[in-house]
Amino acid sequence: MSDVLELVEARLRTSLGEPDARAAVTFIGTDRIEVLRFLDGGVVRYATLGMSGQPMTDPAAVVADPLTGPRAELILSVRAGLADTDKMLRPLAVLAASPQVEGLVVVPGASLDVGEPLWPGAAFTSVLVAASGGLVEDLVLDAPREPVRFLPLLPMTPNEAAWKRVHGAEALQERWLQHGTDLRDPLRKGVPLDS
């Protein structure tokens, strides 16, 4: 484990407590991605560990800089005991590997799609990447390395994802807010989008 990942895991433990489970996934040609599970009362939080080991690089860049570039880990929070959300460990690891596999730079406002339900019976096949700094504080690294940002993921139905592509992330988040949407509810239906 790189020194960055040791610091990241320490930050996650400080912010979320001790993980009660962890799983590792390795994709051909990528570094190992772990998903840690934390129980916080009635909420289960899944956090990736491994995505921030290397900076994300713009796919148009001729040479990848091994030090500079944005770094991030992903966090998804859902209410515990309502659905078999532990089955989303692999889809979450796939999303965390997307910067290495597809050359994506994951930033707030982006949509990430796994092309299948996030867990059995889920209405969600994609997530909206929210801004960091709330649940887990950004981890400042020694210069010239950029801080590691802990980006919350908000599950989206296919209709919400399509609506977001047209109207933008901010408009979708405002719609969720207007309707009092519980984004941690793994059984929630899509928000009304026609008014």
Secondary structure, 3 states (H helix, E strand, C coil): CCHHHHHHHHHHHHHHCCCCEEEEECCCCCCCEEEEEEEECCEEEEEEECHHHCCCCCCCCCCCCCCCCCEEEEEEEEECCCCCHHHHHHHHHHHHHHHHHHCCCCCCCCEEECCCCCCCCCCCCEEEECCCCCCCCCECCCCCCCCEEEEEEEEECHHHHHHHHHHCHHHHHHHHHHCCCCCCCCCCCCCCCCC
